[in-house]
């Protein structure tokens, strides 16, 4: 059984259909990349999986280890093991990063019937995990993402993922806004979290990220559907030929060469 | 006069007739207060300054002063919970409680006296100072307070006196009867002196206490003097509170007001600051947190009467259930007050469909070389932030509490770390349960 099964998923915002029948199976231990031009619905898919209520699911189902996710609140999905690394991590002034993360971890542990971690034990664990993405202790003590640079925000996302140890990690454009050094650090953190028990869905516009996080499968999305799936070579082919190769318009730059085309 | 006003006038007349030994000047202060109150009556929502605040809970005139505090020993546990380390005077139902007060540890250069003693011993000073900042002729509640003048406190700082230890005044209402308490506080800070004054208002019976407190505080800061003033207004949810803080700042003086309004079914907290000497600096911080049917009214007025003064004002409101919060912030920059630097900000967070916030920044700028900024916001919890927290596994209600406290804490964090901050946190905790347990830092 696949760890994640998405079947014929349709979703919309208001009366605008965005996802028009997504099918996706991701097995434990696998990393799947979802590529596609802007507006193809990649980020919507990520949001719908995590339970953002701005989207209305009109058809289809999403199963995590065979259990249906769609009727669960975001926090219940998190407790089931869903983790979304945000494209734009939210700044939350006044909420300390560590306090936030301990509250989150303990909420998940309560659901699982596990004992909560006290501040000391948590701190020790968090320090250990922060090494994975070289997140400085100073950032752990600040308000969540407040005043963080783009790279620091993305590292903080991966740090959270390391602490929360999700079953399914969805990385939404984790490469956007990163210079090459930050990209290497973040990708290194993600690779360190690959595990036979975990599935990852890596959403990206650019092939560049996939040089560092090598996927088992690549899917190309367009207009709310997956129009092609293949191995890693599909991403390389896209880089070579651009989205136009698949007959796709991408007004804001193709999937080519290192992704210097910034949005 | 409305029947309610007539009742308060009768009560005050009887109070004034009670004591024939009163010095003539004090009799005059009280009589003038009474006359002004009788003339002004209670404000109504037709008065511009009371547009959003309906005084119905006290309008029938049902509240009256008590003669003494009576036996207060049973309140020592309540006082222990509220007390800061340092000297304090404690008042119960508006009357001094000797047994709960303690002025031990009063730093050198500070004089703290119950008003009733000072009225006898320091007549000349009080005659000169009382009613100079808070004008009975212009404010019905100041007038009513003057008519019933008897208890309160006088804090004097000798020139150059420096105190790290906060001086605390605790005003308890028993909450079991419709008592009118009318404390008057007088602060006279000599040149170059520095001190911290904390006024704590609470109900001995916890959340259900009734009572009507009408407090007036007058502060005169000498040149280069500095005062941190805290008002922790946390009576029970049935109490009524009207508080007026009136400050006159001398040259290069510094004044910081932290106004925490948590309690009462109806509370009005006024802060009036007048810059009378150049180079003055005033910071007005306010946090009001209402739930149920609480009505919390903040009214501030900054008078930049002279050049080169700086004012910073930040008021935040958190309103749940059917609570209503109002903010009125007047900044007046007179023609001569060139190089005034003033910033005012009011932000409100509504937690329920039925909560309401009214915000009225009001700038009157007559000088041309000034920096003045103001902003007002009424909003709800940020949906993005809420989703972010929930996506990490934090249940909705807990996430909402976290974000609510995060909104409010800027004003709590503005209080320097120490016993006063701890006291604020303690009074806030039952109203905003999202406060973080102390986190070990990395």
Interface residues (C-beta under 8 A of the other chain):
Chain A: X50 X51 X52 X53 X73 X74 X75 X77 X78 X79 X83 X84 X86 X89 X90 X92 X93 X94 X95 X96 X98 X99 X100 X101 X102 X103 X104 X105 X107 X108 X111 X119 X120 X123 X126 X127 X137 X140 X141 X143 X144 X160 X164
Chain B: X382 X384 X385 X387 X388 X389 X390 X391 X392 X393 X394 X395 X396 X398 X399 X402 X403 X405 X406 X407 X409 X410 X436 X437 X438 X439 X440 X441 X442
